[in-house]
Amino acid sequence: MPEDKENQQDNCLECKKKKAARWREDFPVNWESDNYVTRREMVKYLALGSLTIAGANAVVAALPHIIQSSEMPKTRIALASSISVGESKLFSYPTEEDPCILVRQNNGDLVAYSQVCTHLSCAVVHNEQENALFCPCHHGYFTVAEGRPFAGPPTRPLPRIKLEQQGNEIFAVGVEIS
Amino acid sequence: MSTRQRQGTTLFTALLVLVGIGVVVQLWLLTASVDAFMRHQGSTALHAALASAVVFVINGLLVLYVFNFDRKINQDR
């Protein structure tokens, strides 16, 4: 009796297979040919990929120019006569959350930079004795003339604030990231 | 398979490899340019974009050349 049951089950499995086969005949799906990619198609896809990557590269190259060309506010930051040689003044630009530093160099020229150190974002201060912008957190030094790092861990220069002088008033008009 | 057809097959395989290498180089250039962008080094990104465009032009010319070759073989048949 148990053998008969097993035979019946086997028969049923065969029936199922036959049904499946019939279904496959009615709706044939040829997976092999569907997933087959010819060399010609492959080359076409690669060429399209090449175009896409070249486009992405162009976008990445154009991004700094797009960002810089967006209009920055013109903000009055100080009176020229209030800062003597070797002195510095703190201000915020372009928003209240962007601390900056204005320094009058030994030659009388005014320069301004973002006060955020390019290493780990501590606030840089003016060191008059060494004529440098100094980051007290990790002893990073930047030149006053160009904002370039010359000692310590920072590797990138400080973003420079573009200045404009009208009479005795000094205005910040933009940020220059080099 | 004629000699010309065999040439075509070899050419197509070689082209596939060359274009593949070009795409890998472009991916490397894209990585380098994104890195340069994050470091605010605009000139590097510009050079990488130019190099990537040159690689794309080379890839495009190779593909066009082989497709033309293929067309000629089909016309000869």
gemmi code that builds the backbone of each chain (N, CA, C; Angstrom):
import gemmi

chains = {
    "A": [
        ("MET", (0.797, -1.240, 0.000), (0.000, 0.000, 0.000), (0.831, 1.294, 0.000)),
        ("PRO", (1.845, 1.336, 0.851), (2.662, 2.566, 0.826), (3.350, 2.785, -0.521)),
        ("GLU", (3.732, 1.681, -1.193), (4.373, 1.803, -2.520), (3.431, 2.456, -3.524)),
        ("ASP", (2.137, 2.046, -3.441), (1.130, 2.638, -4.349), (1.025, 4.150, -4.144)),
        ("LYS", (1.041, 4.515, -2.854), (0.942, 5.969, -2.555), (2.115, 6.735, -3.158)),
        ("GLU", (3.311, 6.130, -2.982), (4.511, 6.777, -3.535), (4.414, 6.917, -5.047)),
        ("ASN", (3.925, 5.831, -5.689), (3.761, 5.878, -7.147), (2.793, 6.972, -7.573)),
        ("GLN", (1.719, 7.073, -6.766), (0.728, 8.121, -7.085), (1.356, 9.513, -6.993)),
        ("GLN", (2.166, 9.672, -5.903), (2.823, 10.982, -5.727), (3.765, 11.295, -6.890)),
        ("ASP", (4.544, 10.236, -7.269), (5.466, 10.417, -8.402), (4.703, 10.809, -9.662)),
        ("ASN", (3.603, 10.085, -9.854), (2.783, 10.404, -11.024), (2.346, 11.853, -11.011)),
        ("CYS", (1.941, 12.254, -9.807), (1.493, 13.646, -9.687), (2.626, 14.621, -10.017)),
        ("LEU", (3.815, 14.292, -9.537), (4.965, 15.164, -9.834), (5.216, 15.223, -11.337)),
        ("GLU", (5.104, 14.050, -11.970), (5.267, 14.030, -13.435), (4.196, 14.861, -14.125)),
        ("CYS", (2.953, 14.700, -13.549), (1.848, 15.505, -14.117), (2.174, 16.988, -14.041)),
        ("LYS", (2.702, 17.362, -12.856), (3.041, 18.792, -12.665), (4.085, 19.240, -13.678)),
        ("LYS", (5.091, 18.352, -13.846), (6.148, 18.696, -14.806), (5.585, 18.861, -16.203)),
        ("LYS", (4.676, 17.933, -16.542), (4.056, 18.007, -17.875), (3.275, 19.305, -18.033)),
        ("LYS", (2.540, 19.660, -16.923), (1.763, 20.905, -16.962), (2.686, 22.112, -17.156)),
        ("ALA", (3.797, 22.058, -16.408), (4.775, 23.147, -16.523), (5.327, 23.221, -17.929)),
        ("ALA", (5.613, 22.046, -18.486), (6.147, 22.010, -19.852), (5.141, 22.582, -20.829)),
        ("ARG", (3.852, 22.221, -20.627), (2.810, 22.773, -21.510), (2.756, 24.301, -21.399)),
        ("TRP", (2.881, 24.748, -20.149), (2.848, 26.199, -19.910), (4.022, 26.884, -20.643)),
        ("ARG", (5.168, 26.194, -20.572), (6.348, 26.743, -21.250), (6.171, 26.757, -22.762)),
        ("GLU", (5.441, 25.754, -23.249), (5.192, 25.737, -24.697), (4.286, 26.891, -25.102)),
        ("ASP", (3.281, 27.132, -24.235), (2.348, 28.228, -24.557), (3.014, 29.602, -24.468)),
        ("PHE", (3.842, 29.763, -23.434), (4.524, 31.063, -23.240), (6.033, 30.846, -23.193)),
        ("PRO", (6.653, 30.654, -24.322), (8.094, 30.337, -24.294), (8.948, 31.544, -23.872)),
        ("VAL", (9.833, 31.281, -22.919), (10.785, 32.322, -22.505), (12.184, 31.764, -22.714)),
        ("ASN", (12.865, 32.349, -23.648), (14.213, 31.855, -23.939), (15.228, 32.711, -23.189)),
        ("TRP", (15.522, 32.264, -21.952), (16.384, 33.074, -21.082), (17.761, 33.295, -21.684)),
        ("GLU", (18.293, 32.244, -22.289), (19.654, 32.346, -22.822), (19.777, 33.458, -23.854)),
        ("SER", (18.815, 33.462, -24.792), (18.888, 34.494, -25.844), (18.534, 35.871, -25.296)),
        ("ASP", (17.650, 35.881, -24.241), (17.287, 37.180, -23.645), (18.481, 37.834, -22.966)),
        ("ASN", (19.288, 37.038, -22.274), (20.419, 37.590, -21.522), (21.717, 37.637, -22.324)),
        ("TYR", (21.660, 37.216, -23.543), (22.874, 37.188, -24.357), (23.207, 38.604, -24.844)),
        ("VAL", (24.406, 39.061, -24.526), (24.845, 40.387, -24.990), (25.921, 40.174, -26.045)),
        ("THR", (25.673, 40.696, -27.230), (26.669, 40.528, -28.287), (27.828, 41.486, -28.047)),
        ("ARG", (28.938, 41.214, -28.720), (30.097, 42.107, -28.562), (29.761, 43.500, -29.079)),
        ("ARG", (28.953, 43.527, -30.148), (28.557, 44.807, -30.733), (27.805, 45.660, -29.697)),
        ("GLU", (26.845, 45.000, -28.983), (26.075, 45.713, -27.953), (26.994, 46.160, -26.820)),
        ("MET", (27.902, 45.275, -26.457), (28.838, 45.579, -25.369), (29.663, 46.830, -25.701)),
        ("VAL", (30.157, 46.887, -26.944), (30.957, 48.043, -27.366), (30.102, 49.308, -27.348)),
        ("LYS", (28.852, 49.164, -27.772), (27.942, 50.325, -27.763), (27.730, 50.815, -26.330)),
        ("TYR", (27.483, 49.886, -25.404), (27.267, 50.262, -24.003), (28.519, 50.927, -23.431)),
        ("LEU", (29.676, 50.376, -23.787), (30.936, 50.957, -23.284), (31.125, 52.375, -23.820)),
        ("ALA", (30.807, 52.575, -25.106), (30.939, 53.913, -25.698), (29.973, 54.890, -25.022)),
        ("LEU", (28.748, 54.408, -24.742), (27.777, 55.262, -24.039), (28.265, 55.582, -22.619)),
        ("GLY", (28.834, 54.572, -21.961), (29.397, 54.781, -20.625), (30.520, 55.794, -20.662)),
        ("SER", (31.343, 55.704, -21.712), (32.456, 56.636, -21.890), (31.939, 58.071, -22.020)),
        ("LEU", (30.866, 58.226, -22.790), (30.252, 59.557, -22.958), (29.710, 60.074, -21.622)),
        ("THR", (29.041, 59.199, -20.895), (28.466, 59.593, -19.598), (29.562, 60.039, -18.629)),
        ("ILE", (30.647, 59.270, -18.576), (31.739, 59.605, -17.644), (32.398, 60.926, -18.053)),
        ("ALA", (32.587, 61.119, -19.375), (33.182, 62.381, -19.854), (32.280, 63.561, -19.453)),
        ("GLY", (30.958, 63.372, -19.577), (30.006, 64.420, -19.176), (30.089, 64.712, -17.690)),
        ("ALA", (30.155, 63.647, -16.888), (30.246, 63.814, -15.429), (31.526, 64.557, -15.055)),
        ("ASN", (32.608, 64.227, -15.758), (33.889, 64.898, -15.506), (33.798, 66.388, -15.833)),
        ("ALA", (33.114, 66.705, -16.950), (32.948, 68.110, -17.339), (32.123, 68.865, -16.294)),
        ("VAL", (31.098, 68.210, -15.767), (30.255, 68.847, -14.737), (31.085, 69.136, -13.485)),
        ("VAL", (31.902, 68.158, -13.081), (32.747, 68.341, -11.876), (33.722, 69.500, -12.091)),
        ("ALA", (34.274, 69.600, -13.330), (35.225, 70.688, -13.619), (34.533, 72.051, -13.635)),
        ("ALA", (33.262, 72.071, -14.063), (32.539, 73.348, -14.172), (31.939, 73.804, -12.838)),
        ("LEU", (31.774, 72.874, -11.898), (31.113, 73.200, -10.627), (31.730, 74.378, -9.869)),
        ("PRO", (33.076, 74.428, -9.694), (33.643, 75.572, -8.957), (33.309, 76.918, -9.589)),
        ("HIS", (33.287, 76.958, -10.950), (32.975, 78.211, -11.644), (31.513, 78.606, -11.427)),
        ("ILE", (30.635, 77.593, -11.428), (29.205, 77.861, -11.212), (28.985, 78.386, -9.795)),
        ("ILE", (29.656, 77.736, -8.831), (29.483, 78.130, -7.425), (30.034, 79.537, -7.194)),
        ("GLN", (31.220, 79.815, -7.795), (31.843, 81.132, -7.570), (31.076, 82.262, -8.242)),
        ("SER", (30.432, 81.943, -9.376), (29.744, 83.016, -10.100), (28.417, 83.415, -9.452)),
        ("SER", (27.928, 82.576, -8.521), (26.683, 82.956, -7.850), (26.934, 84.208, -7.015)),
        ("GLU", (25.991, 85.131, -7.023), (26.221, 86.453, -6.436), (26.379, 86.407, -4.926)),
        ("MET", (27.405, 87.104, -4.449), (27.654, 87.182, -3.016), (27.226, 88.571, -2.545)),
        ("PRO", (26.803, 88.674, -1.291), (26.372, 89.991, -0.809), (27.551, 90.948, -0.631)),
        ("LYS", (27.237, 92.231, -0.663), (28.268, 93.251, -0.409), (28.037, 93.772, 1.012)),
        ("THR", (28.988, 93.494, 1.886), (28.792, 93.821, 3.300), (29.887, 94.769, 3.786)),
        ("ARG", (29.458, 95.827, 4.483), (30.441, 96.764, 5.057), (31.039, 96.101, 6.284)),
        ("ILE", (32.380, 96.023, 6.343), (32.989, 95.286, 7.459), (33.808, 96.156, 8.414)),
        ("ALA", (34.347, 97.246, 7.902), (35.169, 98.076, 8.802), (35.474, 99.432, 8.173)),
        ("LEU", (36.030, 100.317, 9.005), (36.553, 101.591, 8.494), (38.056, 101.414, 8.312)),
        ("ALA", (38.557, 101.832, 7.170), (39.981, 101.633, 6.867), (40.877, 102.298, 7.909)),
        ("SER", (40.437, 103.449, 8.389), (41.278, 104.196, 9.342), (41.324, 103.547, 10.720)),
        ("SER", (40.388, 102.631, 10.978), (40.335, 102.026, 12.318), (41.333, 100.868, 12.489)),
        ("ILE", (41.958, 100.453, 11.390), (42.920, 99.329, 11.488), (44.310, 99.822, 11.086)),
        ("SER", (45.201, 99.851, 12.046), (46.577, 100.277, 11.727), (47.442, 99.074, 11.351)),
        ("VAL", (48.649, 99.340, 10.906), (49.552, 98.274, 10.421), (49.778, 97.213, 11.507)),
        ("GLY", (49.607, 95.926, 11.097), (49.821, 94.820, 12.039), (48.581, 94.459, 12.845)),
        ("GLU", (47.538, 95.270, 12.746), (46.316, 94.985, 13.517), (45.371, 94.103, 12.713)),
        ("SER", (44.430, 93.505, 13.426), (43.435, 92.674, 12.741), (42.049, 92.928, 13.325)),
        ("LYS", (41.036, 92.522, 12.559), (39.653, 92.706, 13.026), (38.843, 91.492, 12.588)),
        ("LEU", (37.975, 91.045, 13.464), (37.128, 89.891, 13.120), (35.789, 90.372, 12.588)),
        ("PHE", (35.255, 89.663, 11.627), (33.924, 89.967, 11.085), (33.311, 88.677, 10.547)),
        ("SER", (32.069, 88.751, 10.101), (31.397, 87.569, 9.548), (30.998, 87.836, 8.109)),
        ("TYR", (31.267, 86.868, 7.248), (30.913, 87.015, 5.831), (30.924, 85.642, 5.164)),
        ("PRO", (30.026, 85.269, 4.279), (28.845, 86.021, 3.824), (27.661, 85.945, 4.789)),
        ("THR", (27.659, 84.965, 5.710), (26.570, 84.916, 6.694), (27.150, 85.134, 8.091)),
        ("GLU", (26.287, 85.255, 9.074), (26.729, 85.476, 10.455), (27.505, 84.267, 10.990)),
        ("GLU", (27.308, 83.103, 10.334), (27.976, 81.884, 10.810), (29.317, 81.620, 10.120)),
        ("ASP", (29.803, 82.588, 9.348), (31.093, 82.410, 8.664), (32.101, 83.427, 9.192)),
        ("PRO", (32.848, 83.061, 10.229), (33.805, 84.007, 10.810), (34.990, 84.272, 9.871)),
        ("CYS", (35.402, 85.542, 9.816), (36.514, 85.939, 8.947), (37.445, 86.867, 9.712)),
        ("ILE", (38.615, 87.068, 9.153), (39.603, 87.936, 9.800), (40.182, 88.909, 8.770)),
        ("LEU", (40.219, 90.174, 9.165), (40.765, 91.236, 8.309), (42.098, 91.685, 8.916)),
        ("VAL", (43.132, 91.720, 8.095), (44.470, 92.071, 8.608), (45.079, 93.170, 7.742)),
        ("ARG", (45.707, 94.178, 8.417), (46.485, 95.157, 7.641), (47.944, 94.722, 7.677)),
        ("GLN", (48.478, 94.449, 6.479), (49.848, 93.948, 6.386), (50.859, 95.071, 6.668)),
        ("ASN", (52.108, 94.675, 6.775), (53.167, 95.650, 7.053), (53.317, 96.675, 5.935)),
        ("ASN", (52.989, 96.270, 4.705), (53.084, 97.222, 3.580), (51.843, 98.122, 3.469)),
        ("GLY", (50.900, 97.949, 4.398), (49.713, 98.806, 4.418), (48.501, 98.214, 3.724)),
        ("ASP", (48.688, 97.151, 2.967), (47.566, 96.521, 2.255), (46.656, 95.758, 3.216)),
        ("LEU", (45.374, 95.754, 2.872), (44.408, 95.004, 3.683), (44.109, 93.666, 3.018)),
        ("VAL", (44.084, 92.609, 3.803), (43.695, 91.284, 3.296), (42.714, 90.662, 4.281)),
        ("ALA", (41.851, 89.822, 3.747), (40.879, 89.156, 4.629), (40.745, 87.697, 4.221)),
        ("TYR", (40.573, 86.840, 5.233), (40.433, 85.398, 4.980), (39.332, 84.836, 5.866)),
        ("SER", (38.882, 83.663, 5.483), (37.976, 82.931, 6.365), (38.781, 82.555, 7.596)),
        ("GLN", (38.121, 82.626, 8.748), (38.860, 82.337, 9.989), (38.881, 80.831, 10.288)),
        ("VAL", (38.193, 80.061, 9.459), (38.084, 78.618, 9.697), (39.307, 77.900, 9.125)),
        ("CYS", (40.085, 77.279, 9.998), (41.294, 76.574, 9.559), (40.909, 75.434, 8.607)),
        ("THR", (41.693, 75.280, 7.552), (41.380, 74.244, 6.556), (41.796, 72.849, 7.015)),
        ("HIS", (42.363, 72.771, 8.207), (42.731, 71.444, 8.727), (41.538, 70.825, 9.444)),
        ("LEU", (41.178, 71.364, 10.609), (40.043, 70.800, 11.349), (39.098, 71.884, 11.871)),
        ("SER", (39.022, 72.990, 11.140), (38.003, 74.033, 11.353), (38.103, 74.812, 12.655)),
        ("CYS", (39.283, 74.860, 13.272), (39.456, 75.750, 14.424), (39.554, 77.188, 13.893)),
        ("ALA", (39.449, 78.164, 14.773), (39.516, 79.564, 14.343), (40.977, 80.030, 14.345)),
        ("VAL", (41.446, 80.539, 13.189), (42.818, 81.047, 13.131), (42.849, 82.472, 13.687)),
        ("VAL", (44.004, 82.844, 14.240), (44.169, 84.196, 14.782), (45.435, 84.812, 14.175)),
        ("HIS", (45.496, 86.156, 14.251), (46.654, 86.835, 13.670), (47.802, 86.846, 14.675)),
        ("ASN", (48.971, 86.383, 14.236), (50.155, 86.417, 15.082), (51.071, 87.503, 14.518)),
        ("GLU", (51.064, 88.643, 15.209), (51.768, 89.817, 14.669), (53.285, 89.619, 14.653)),
        ("GLN", (53.802, 88.968, 15.699), (55.259, 88.788, 15.772), (55.801, 87.956, 14.604)),
        ("GLU", (55.063, 86.914, 14.258), (55.530, 86.031, 13.174), (54.923, 86.400, 11.830)),
        ("ASN", (54.133, 87.451, 11.831), (53.444, 87.904, 10.623), (52.746, 86.731, 9.922)),
        ("ALA", (51.919, 86.035, 10.685), (51.242, 84.857, 10.146), (49.860, 84.707, 10.770)),
        ("LEU", (49.048, 83.894, 10.130), (47.765, 83.513, 10.724), (48.001, 82.157, 11.377)),
        ("PHE", (47.661, 82.087, 12.638), (48.046, 80.934, 13.445), (46.820, 80.181, 13.944)),
        ("CYS", (46.852, 78.858, 13.788), (45.771, 78.030, 14.320), (46.259, 77.409, 15.630)),
        ("PRO", (45.683, 77.778, 16.769), (46.196, 77.298, 18.065), (45.900, 75.821, 18.337)),
        ("CYS", (44.953, 75.224, 17.607), (44.588, 73.822, 17.896), (45.723, 72.856, 17.576)),
        ("HIS", (46.287, 72.965, 16.359), (47.326, 72.014, 15.957), (48.580, 72.723, 15.424)),
        ("HIS", (48.703, 74.009, 15.795), (49.875, 74.806, 15.422), (50.081, 74.874, 13.908)),
        ("GLY", (49.021, 75.224, 13.222), (49.108, 75.438, 11.778), (49.373, 76.911, 11.508)),
        ("TYR", (50.192, 77.192, 10.493), (50.529, 78.582, 10.159), (50.183, 78.861, 8.698)),
        ("PHE", (49.625, 80.040, 8.459), (49.297, 80.481, 7.100), (49.952, 81.842, 6.862)),
        ("THR", (50.397, 82.087, 5.633), (50.988, 83.399, 5.342), (49.884, 84.447, 5.318)),
        ("VAL", (50.227, 85.661, 5.758), (49.237, 86.739, 5.758), (48.995, 87.236, 4.326)),
        ("ALA", (50.056, 87.255, 3.535), (49.940, 87.814, 2.182), (49.032, 86.993, 1.269)),
        ("GLU", (49.121, 85.651, 1.352), (48.362, 84.802, 0.424), (47.428, 83.795, 1.093)),
        ("GLY", (47.585, 83.625, 2.391), (46.755, 82.661, 3.117), (47.187, 81.225, 2.888)),
        ("ARG", (48.428, 81.041, 2.400), (48.914, 79.681, 2.109), (49.511, 79.052, 3.372)),
        ("PRO", (49.309, 77.746, 3.574), (49.891, 77.099, 4.760), (51.403, 76.931, 4.593)),
        ("PHE", (52.166, 77.202, 5.644), (53.621, 77.008, 5.548), (54.194, 76.219, 6.729)),
        ("ALA", (53.353, 75.921, 7.697), (53.816, 75.083, 8.812), (52.616, 74.394, 9.449)),
        ("GLY", (52.862, 73.246, 10.055), (51.779, 72.525, 10.717), (50.990, 71.645, 9.767)),
        ("PRO", (49.917, 71.068, 10.262), (49.189, 70.072, 9.451), (48.345, 70.600, 8.275)),
        ("PRO", (47.902, 71.863, 8.240), (47.037, 72.263, 7.108), (47.747, 72.154, 5.758)),
        ("THR", (47.023, 71.725, 4.735), (47.606, 71.601, 3.384), (46.925, 72.538, 2.384)),
        ("ARG", (45.719, 73.010, 2.714), (44.988, 73.874, 1.778), (45.005, 75.319, 2.263)),
        ("PRO", (45.030, 76.280, 1.337), (45.022, 77.684, 1.760), (43.671, 78.097, 2.325)),
        ("LEU", (43.684, 79.197, 3.066), (42.433, 79.729, 3.616), (41.635, 80.400, 2.497)),
        ("PRO", (40.316, 80.247, 2.467), (39.522, 80.975, 1.469), (39.694, 82.486, 1.664)),
        ("ARG", (39.957, 83.184, 0.573), (40.224, 84.622, 0.651), (38.924, 85.404, 0.455)),
        ("ILE", (38.764, 86.448, 1.243), (37.585, 87.309, 1.114), (37.969, 88.482, 0.203)),
        ("LYS", (37.185, 88.658, -0.861), (37.466, 89.777, -1.768), (37.011, 91.076, -1.107)),
        ("LEU", (37.879, 92.071, -1.165), (37.566, 93.352, -0.514), (37.416, 94.472, -1.545)),
        ("GLU", (36.665, 95.470, -1.148), (36.488, 96.650, -2.007), (36.508, 97.857, -1.076)),
        ("GLN", (37.286, 98.857, -1.401), (37.345, 100.055, -0.548), (36.660, 101.222, -1.247)),
        ("GLN", (35.711, 101.815, -0.544), (35.035, 103.000, -1.065), (35.224, 104.114, -0.047)),
        ("GLY", (36.138, 105.055, -0.354), (36.473, 106.103, 0.613), (37.162, 105.479, 1.801)),
        ("ASN", (36.574, 105.653, 2.966), (37.174, 105.096, 4.184), (36.549, 103.753, 4.561)),
        ("GLU", (35.535, 103.380, 3.805), (34.813, 102.153, 4.177), (35.322, 100.930, 3.401)),
        ("ILE", (35.385, 99.803, 4.095), (35.831, 98.557, 3.452), (34.638, 97.607, 3.376)),
        ("PHE", (34.441, 97.049, 2.194), (33.338, 96.114, 1.975), (33.885, 94.743, 1.588)),
        ("ALA", (33.227, 93.697, 2.067), (33.507, 92.328, 1.602), (32.538, 92.058, 0.456)),
        ("VAL", (33.088, 91.598, -0.681), (32.220, 91.425, -1.861), (32.213, 89.990, -2.417)),
        ("GLY", (33.036, 89.127, -1.892), (33.032, 87.754, -2.413), (34.040, 86.866, -1.709)),
        ("VAL", (33.927, 85.592, -1.972), (34.854, 84.613, -1.393), (35.580, 83.911, -2.537)),
        ("GLU", (36.899, 83.847, -2.403), (37.714, 83.225, -3.453), (38.366, 81.965, -2.877)),
        ("ILE", (37.958, 80.810, -3.412), (38.559, 79.542, -2.950), (39.592, 79.122, -3.971)),
        ("SER", (40.853, 79.077, -3.568), (41.908, 78.722, -4.535), (42.323, 77.266, -4.366)),
    ],
    "B": [
        ("MET", (34.262, 30.724, -42.705), (34.548, 32.120, -42.343), (35.706, 32.642, -43.209)),
        ("SER", (35.459, 33.775, -43.898), (36.497, 34.299, -44.786), (37.605, 34.985, -43.969)),
        ("THR", (38.709, 35.275, -44.658), (39.833, 35.934, -43.979), (39.397, 37.293, -43.443)),
        ("ARG", (38.618, 37.991, -44.248), (38.162, 39.323, -43.856), (37.256, 39.265, -42.618)),
        ("GLN", (36.416, 38.235, -42.585), (35.526, 38.061, -41.423), (36.345, 37.746, -40.174)),
        ("ARG", (37.384, 36.908, -40.360), (38.255, 36.570, -39.225), (38.974, 37.826, -38.718)),
        ("GLN", (39.388, 38.648, -39.704), (40.030, 39.928, -39.336), (39.053, 40.780, -38.508)),
        ("GLY", (37.803, 40.792, -38.968), (36.768, 41.578, -38.284), (36.573, 41.122, -36.855)),
        ("THR", (36.550, 39.810, -36.652), (36.360, 39.258, -35.298), (37.508, 39.673, -34.381)),
        ("THR", (38.725, 39.544, -34.908), (39.906, 39.925, -34.117), (39.873, 41.416, -33.793)),
        ("LEU", (39.507, 42.179, -34.811), (39.443, 43.640, -34.655), (38.419, 44.033, -33.587)),
        ("PHE", (37.279, 43.359, -33.647), (36.208, 43.667, -32.700), (36.625, 43.346, -31.262)),
        ("THR", (37.309, 42.205, -31.099), (37.765, 41.808, -29.761), (38.797, 42.815, -29.238)),
        ("ALA", (39.727, 43.189, -30.126), (40.776, 44.144, -29.734), (40.152, 45.487, -29.352)),
        ("LEU", (39.163, 45.889, -30.145), (38.499, 47.164, -29.871), (37.763, 47.138, -28.533)),
        ("LEU", (37.129, 45.991, -28.277), (36.397, 45.837, -27.013), (37.343, 46.024, -25.831)),
        ("VAL", (38.508, 45.443, -25.929), (39.506, 45.550, -24.855), (39.983, 47.005, -24.731)),
        ("LEU", (40.271, 47.636, -25.883), (40.782, 49.023, -25.865), (39.754, 49.983, -25.267)),
        ("VAL", (38.504, 49.856, -25.717), (37.449, 50.748, -25.205), (37.249, 50.498, -23.711)),
        ("GLY", (37.311, 49.231, -23.311), (37.184, 48.894, -21.885), (38.270, 49.565, -21.060)),
        ("ILE", (39.504, 49.513, -21.560), (40.626, 50.158, -20.851), (40.381, 51.667, -20.777)),
        ("GLY", (39.900, 52.239, -21.888), (39.593, 53.681, -21.923), (38.578, 54.064, -20.865)),
        ("VAL", (37.533, 53.244, -20.728), (36.481, 53.533, -19.739), (37.044, 53.443, -18.315)),
        ("VAL", (37.914, 52.469, -18.089), (38.531, 52.339, -16.749), (39.384, 53.584, -16.455)),
        ("VAL", (40.132, 54.050, -17.464), (40.948, 55.268, -17.297), (40.038, 56.461, -16.995)),
        ("GLN", (38.916, 56.538, -17.701), (37.978, 57.644, -17.463), (37.417, 57.602, -16.043)),
        ("LEU", (37.125, 56.389, -15.557), (36.624, 56.257, -14.176), (37.676, 56.750, -13.183)),
        ("TRP", (38.926, 56.429, -13.455), (40.013, 56.887, -12.587), (40.099, 58.421, -12.638)),
        ("LEU", (39.976, 58.979, -13.848), (40.023, 60.443, -13.996), (38.870, 61.109, -13.240)),
        ("LEU", (37.702, 60.482, -13.298), (36.539, 61.038, -12.585), (36.793, 61.032, -11.074)),
        ("THR", (37.353, 59.951, -10.585), (37.683, 59.865, -9.148), (38.672, 60.964, -8.772)),
        ("ALA", (39.699, 61.134, -9.620), (40.727, 62.153, -9.342), (40.119, 63.548, -9.375)),
        ("SER", (39.211, 63.797, -10.329), (38.650, 65.149, -10.447), (37.695, 65.452, -9.292)),
        ("VAL", (36.943, 64.433, -8.831), (36.069, 64.659, -7.662), (36.937, 64.947, -6.432)),
        ("ASP", (38.026, 64.220, -6.300), (38.956, 64.447, -5.193), (39.522, 65.868, -5.258)),
        ("ALA", (39.905, 66.299, -6.479), (40.447, 67.653, -6.659), (39.386, 68.703, -6.343)),
        ("PHE", (38.150, 68.429, -6.728), (37.045, 69.364, -6.449), (36.851, 69.532, -4.937)),
        ("MET", (36.937, 68.416, -4.220), (36.780, 68.477, -2.771), (37.936, 69.234, -2.114)),
        ("ARG", (39.101, 69.204, -2.772), (40.267, 69.922, -2.234), (40.354, 71.348, -2.769)),
        ("HIS", (39.336, 71.772, -3.541), (39.290, 73.111, -4.147), (40.452, 73.347, -5.113)),
        ("GLN", (40.850, 72.300, -5.838), (41.893, 72.450, -6.849), (41.241, 72.383, -8.229)),
        ("GLY", (40.764, 73.546, -8.658), (39.992, 73.613, -9.901), (40.756, 73.190, -11.132)),
        ("SER", (42.056, 73.511, -11.183), (42.831, 73.221, -12.400), (42.949, 71.718, -12.641)),
        ("THR", (43.114, 70.944, -11.579), (43.225, 69.484, -11.725), (41.954, 68.902, -12.331)),
        ("ALA", (40.807, 69.366, -11.816), (39.521, 68.870, -12.322), (39.357, 69.217, -13.803)),
        ("LEU", (39.829, 70.416, -14.170), (39.730, 70.851, -15.572), (40.578, 69.959, -16.480)),
        ("HIS", (41.802, 69.687, -16.046), (42.687, 68.821, -16.836), (42.128, 67.406, -16.937)),
        ("ALA", (41.574, 66.923, -15.843), (40.985, 65.572, -15.849), (39.808, 65.522, -16.822)),
        ("ALA", (39.003, 66.596, -16.837), (37.846, 66.644, -17.746), (38.306, 66.648, -19.205)),
        ("LEU", (39.363, 67.407, -19.480), (39.899, 67.454, -20.852), (40.420, 66.075, -21.280)),
        ("ALA", (41.167, 65.434, -20.375), (41.710, 64.099, -20.675), (40.577, 63.107, -20.899)),
        ("SER", (39.532, 63.214, -20.084), (38.387, 62.316, -20.222), (37.688, 62.520, -21.570)),
        ("ALA", (37.586, 63.779, -21.989), (36.958, 64.083, -23.289), (37.794, 63.486, -24.429)),
        ("VAL", (39.127, 63.595, -24.294), (40.018, 63.037, -25.330), (39.839, 61.514, -25.412)),
        ("VAL", (39.785, 60.863, -24.245), (39.602, 59.402, -24.217), (38.264, 59.032, -24.863)),
        ("PHE", (37.226, 59.840, -24.574), (35.914, 59.562, -25.179), (35.981, 59.679, -26.704)),
        ("VAL", (36.661, 60.718, -27.197), (36.787, 60.909, -28.655), (37.503, 59.705, -29.276)),
        ("ILE", (38.584, 59.258, -28.625), (39.325, 58.081, -29.129), (38.405, 56.852, -29.158)),
        ("ASN", (37.675, 56.655, -28.053), (36.741, 55.522, -27.979), (35.714, 55.592, -29.105)),
        ("GLY", (35.154, 56.798, -29.294), (34.131, 56.997, -30.331), (34.680, 56.701, -31.722)),
        ("LEU", (35.905, 57.179, -31.990), (36.517, 56.949, -33.303), (36.775, 55.452, -33.537)),
        ("LEU", (37.233, 54.769, -32.499), (37.480, 53.324, -32.610), (36.189, 52.575, -32.936)),
        ("VAL", (35.126, 52.945, -32.223), (33.824, 52.279, -32.444), (33.341, 52.544, -33.871)),
        ("LEU", (33.449, 53.794, -34.313), (33.015, 54.136, -35.676), (33.815, 53.354, -36.713)),
        ("TYR", (35.134, 53.266, -36.487), (35.998, 52.570, -37.435), (35.570, 51.113, -37.584)),
        ("VAL", (35.364, 50.457, -36.455), (35.024, 49.028, -36.527), (33.618, 48.809, -37.087)),
        ("PHE", (32.691, 49.709, -36.761), (31.343, 49.557, -37.326), (31.376, 49.734, -38.848)),
        ("ASN", (32.217, 50.660, -39.325), (32.365, 50.841, -40.775), (32.965, 49.587, -41.407)),
        ("PHE", (33.971, 49.025, -40.740), (34.618, 47.798, -41.215), (33.580, 46.670, -41.329)),
        ("ASP", (32.746, 46.578, -40.294), (31.697, 45.558, -40.236), (30.709, 45.727, -41.397)),
        ("ARG", (30.365, 46.985, -41.662), (29.408, 47.284, -42.743), (29.981, 46.834, -44.098)),
        ("LYS", (31.281, 47.092, -44.267), (31.933, 46.709, -45.522), (31.887, 45.185, -45.703)),
        ("ILE", (32.138, 44.461, -44.608), (32.101, 42.988, -44.683), (30.708, 42.525, -45.095)),
        ("ASN", (29.688, 43.145, -44.476), (28.310, 42.763, -44.801), (27.971, 43.070, -46.261)),
        ("GLN", (28.520, 44.179, -46.785), (28.272, 44.536, -48.185), (28.932, 43.536, -49.135)),
        ("ASP", (30.124, 43.044, -48.725), (30.867, 42.092, -49.570), (30.159, 40.751, -49.706)),
        ("ARG", (29.349, 40.389, -48.668), (28.717, 39.062, -48.672), (27.752, 38.881, -49.838)),
    ],
}
model = gemmi.Model(1)
for chain_id, residues in chains.items():
    chain = gemmi.Chain(chain_id)
    for i, (resn, *xyz) in enumerate(residues, 1):
        res = gemmi.Residue()
        res.name, res.seqid = resn, gemmi.SeqId(i, " ")
        for name, pos in zip(("N", "CA", "C"), xyz):
            atom = gemmi.Atom()
            atom.name, atom.element = name, gemmi.Element(name[0])
            atom.pos, atom.b_iso = gemmi.Position(*pos), 0.0
            res.add_atom(atom)
        chain.add_residue(res)
    model.add_chain(chain)
structure = gemmi.Structure()
structure.add_model(model)
structure.setup_entities()
